[in-house]
């Protein structure tokens, strides 16, 4: 059974940092592209950052470029999202997403809440 388990969310003041983790179970992690999405209240789900399965460039939403960094540890089957200089508009539920580009397998985590507020 495939599981994606996010952690690391919480309440942080503007300008602060958080590191989200997404541990995966039951899939061949190195074969999957990994992405972070978010959904803010009243807004559509947004792709925040993405990283291919092997090599290739990472991609970021314009709103987080220069502040967020996605990385992966294939030995730990885990993807991370380092978020710096957080703003109130970054408040959202953040979801981890795994995509197998050949077989079109798509998996989602349950989400972790990030709240940026003073």
C-alpha positions as a Markdown table, in Angstrom:
| # | Residue | x | y | z |
|---|---|---|---|---|
| 1 | Unk | 0.0 | 0.0 | 0.0 |
| 2 | Unk | 1.4 | 3.4 | -1.0 |
| 3 | Unk | 1.5 | 6.1 | 1.6 |
| 4 | Unk | 2.8 | 9.7 | 1.5 |
| 5 | Unk | 3.1 | 11.2 | 5.0 |
| 6 | Unk | 3.8 | 14.9 | 5.3 |
| 7 | Unk | 5.1 | 16.5 | 8.5 |
| 8 | Unk | 6.7 | 19.8 | 9.6 |
| 9 | Unk | 3.8 | 22.2 | 9.2 |
| 10 | Unk | 2.8 | 24.6 | 11.9 |
| 11 | Unk | 2.4 | 28.2 | 12.9 |
| 12 | Unk | 5.3 | 30.6 | 12.1 |
| 13 | Unk | 5.7 | 34.4 | 12.1 |
| 14 | Unk | 6.2 | 36.3 | 8.9 |
| 15 | Unk | 9.8 | 36.1 | 7.8 |
| 16 | Unk | 10.3 | 32.8 | 9.5 |
| 17 | Unk | 11.1 | 29.4 | 8.1 |
| 18 | Unk | 9.7 | 25.9 | 8.1 |
| 19 | Unk | 10.9 | 22.6 | 6.6 |
| 20 | Unk | 8.3 | 20.2 | 5.3 |
| 21 | Unk | 9.0 | 16.5 | 4.9 |
| 22 | Unk | 7.1 | 13.9 | 2.9 |
| 23 | Unk | 8.1 | 10.3 | 3.7 |
| 24 | Unk | 6.9 | 7.8 | 1.2 |
| 25 | Unk | 6.1 | 4.1 | 1.6 |
| 26 | Unk | 5.3 | 1.3 | -0.8 |
| 27 | Unk | 6.6 | 2.9 | -4.0 |
| 28 | Unk | 9.8 | 2.9 | -5.9 |
| 29 | Unk | 10.7 | 6.4 | -4.8 |
| 30 | Unk | 13.5 | 7.0 | -7.3 |
| 31 | Unk | 11.1 | 6.4 | -10.2 |
| 32 | Unk | 8.7 | 9.1 | -9.2 |
| 33 | Unk | 8.7 | 12.8 | -9.8 |
| 34 | Unk | 7.9 | 14.6 | -6.6 |
| 35 | Unk | 5.9 | 17.7 | -6.2 |
| 36 | Unk | 4.5 | 20.0 | -3.5 |
| 37 | Unk | 1.1 | 21.6 | -3.9 |
| 38 | Unk | -0.8 | 23.9 | -1.7 |
| 39 | Unk | -4.4 | 25.0 | -1.3 |
| 40 | Unk | -5.2 | 28.2 | 0.5 |
| 41 | Unk | -8.7 | 28.9 | 1.8 |
| 42 | Unk | -11.0 | 29.9 | -1.0 |
| 43 | Unk | -8.3 | 29.3 | -3.7 |
| 44 | Unk | -7.5 | 26.7 | -6.2 |
| 45 | Unk | -4.8 | 24.1 | -5.6 |
| 46 | Unk | -1.4 | 25.5 | -6.7 |
| 47 | Unk | 1.8 | 23.7 | -7.7 |
| 48 | Unk | 4.5 | 25.1 | -5.5 |
| 49 | Unk | 7.5 | 23.2 | -6.5 |
| 50 | Unk | 8.4 | 20.1 | -8.5 |
| 51 | Unk | 11.4 | 17.8 | -8.9 |
| 52 | Unk | 11.9 | 15.1 | -11.5 |
| 53 | Unk | 12.7 | 11.5 | -10.7 |
| 54 | Unk | 16.3 | 11.7 | -11.8 |
| 55 | Unk | 18.3 | 14.8 | -12.8 |
| 56 | Unk | 16.6 | 17.6 | -14.5 |
| 57 | Unk | 15.8 | 21.0 | -13.2 |
| 58 | Unk | 13.5 | 21.9 | -10.4 |
| 59 | Unk | 10.5 | 24.1 | -11.0 |
| 60 | Unk | 8.9 | 26.6 | -8.7 |
| 61 | Unk | 5.8 | 28.8 | -8.7 |
| 62 | Unk | 6.8 | 32.4 | -9.3 |
| 63 | Unk | 5.4 | 33.4 | -5.9 |
| 64 | Unk | 7.9 | 31.2 | -4.1 |
| 65 | Unk | 11.0 | 31.5 | -6.3 |
| 66 | Unk | 14.1 | 32.4 | -4.2 |
| 67 | Unk | 12.3 | 31.5 | -1.0 |
| 68 | Unk | 11.4 | 27.8 | -1.2 |
| 69 | Unk | 13.7 | 24.9 | -2.1 |
| 70 | Unk | 12.6 | 21.4 | -3.0 |
| 71 | Unk | 15.0 | 18.5 | -2.4 |
| 72 | Unk | 14.8 | 14.8 | -2.2 |
| 73 | Unk | 16.8 | 12.0 | -0.5 |
| 74 | Unk | 16.3 | 8.8 | -2.5 |
| 75 | Unk | 18.0 | 6.8 | 0.3 |
| 76 | Unk | 15.3 | 7.9 | 2.7 |
| 77 | Unk | 12.4 | 7.9 | 0.2 |
| 78 | Unk | 11.7 | 11.4 | 1.4 |
| 79 | Unk | 11.1 | 14.8 | -0.3 |
| 80 | Unk | 11.5 | 18.1 | 1.5 |
| 81 | Unk | 10.4 | 21.6 | 1.1 |
| 82 | Unk | 12.5 | 24.3 | 2.8 |
| 83 | Unk | 10.5 | 27.4 | 3.1 |
| 84 | Unk | 12.2 | 30.7 | 4.1 |
| 85 | Unk | 11.0 | 34.3 | 4.3 |
| 86 | Unk | 7.5 | 33.1 | 4.8 |
| 87 | Unk | 4.6 | 35.5 | 4.2 |
| 88 | Unk | 1.0 | 35.4 | 5.4 |
| 89 | Unk | 0.0 | 34.6 | 1.8 |
| 90 | Unk | 1.9 | 31.3 | 2.1 |
| 91 | Unk | -0.7 | 30.1 | 4.6 |
| 92 | Unk | -2.3 | 27.0 | 3.2 |
| 93 | Unk | -2.5 | 23.2 | 3.4 |
| 94 | Unk | 0.6 | 21.8 | 1.7 |
| 95 | Unk | 0.3 | 18.4 | -0.1 |
| 96 | Unk | 3.0 | 16.1 | -1.2 |
| 97 | Unk | 2.4 | 14.5 | -4.7 |
| 98 | Unk | 4.2 | 11.6 | -6.4 |
| 99 | Unk | 3.9 | 11.0 | -10.2 |
| 100 | Unk | 5.2 | 8.2 | -12.3 |
| 101 | Unk | 5.6 | 9.7 | -15.7 |
| 102 | Unk | 5.5 | 6.4 | -17.7 |
| 103 | Unk | 2.7 | 4.5 | -15.9 |
| 104 | Unk | 0.8 | 7.6 | -14.8 |
| 105 | Unk | 0.5 | 6.6 | -11.2 |
| 106 | Unk | -0.4 | 9.5 | -9.0 |
| 107 | Unk | -0.4 | 9.6 | -5.3 |
| 108 | Unk | -1.2 | 12.2 | -2.7 |
| 109 | Unk | -0.4 | 12.8 | 1.0 |
| 110 | Unk | -3.0 | 13.9 | 3.5 |
| 111 | Unk | -1.6 | 17.4 | 3.8 |
| 112 | Unk | 0.0 | 19.5 | 6.5 |
| 113 | Unk | -1.2 | 22.9 | 7.6 |
| 114 | Unk | 1.2 | 25.9 | 7.4 |
| 115 | Unk | 0.0 | 29.1 | 9.0 |
| 116 | Unk | 2.0 | 32.3 | 8.7 |
| 117 | Unk | 0.8 | 34.9 | 11.1 |
| 118 | Unk | 2.0 | 37.3 | 13.8 |
